[in-house]
Amino acid sequence: MIYDIFQVNRRKISRDETITEVRYGRFPDEYDKIYERVTSEKHFRNALEVLEERWRMIMFMYEDCQELVKEWEGRQLKRKQDRAKQRLYVYLSLASIVVVPLLLLVVIICWHLL
C-alpha cells in the first residue's frame, strides 16, 4: 500500500549498540574543516554568544509570563470562590430574613390558639 512508504520501523537501541554518527555529503572531511574554520572565527563566536544571550533573555521572559499567567489563574479561581461564598451568604441571610418572621408568626398564632 501507499501508506507503507511513510511508516518507519523504529526500534530501541540496545545497550550493546552505539549510535553511529551519520555523515552527509561527498566530502565530510572538508565539511568538518569548514565547520572548524567558521566556528573559530571571532565574529561567528560573538554572534553565537549574542544569540545564546538573547535566547536566555527570551526564555526568562517566557518563564516570567508563565508565572504571571499562573498567578492570574489563581486570582481568578479565588475570585470565583469568593463570589460563590458571597452568594451563599446572601442566600442564607435572605432565607433567615424570610424564615424568622414566619416562625414568629407561627409562634404567635399557636400562642393565641392555646
Phi, psi and omega in degrees: 000167181288333182289340180295336180294323186272350181275128180248127177274106179255137177232159180285146178278131180282174182292330183283336182275152175240156178278123178271141180283126180274130180245130184254155174093175182273334185233069184296329178292320177296320179297321178296320179296317178298317179299313180298318181295317182292316182287343178275349179289141183295319181296319179295315179298318179297316179297320179295318178296320178297315179297319178297319179295319178296320178297318177298319179295317179297317179294323177298314179295321179298313180296322178296318178296322178298318177297317179297320179296317179296318178297317180298316179297322177297317178296319178297318179296317179296318179297319179295318178294320178297320177296320179295318177297315181298319178298319178298316179297321179296314179298318180294319180292320177296320178296319180291325178296324180278319187286319183299311177297324177296318178296318177297319178297317178296318179296317180295317179297316179294326180294317180288331179287334180281000000 
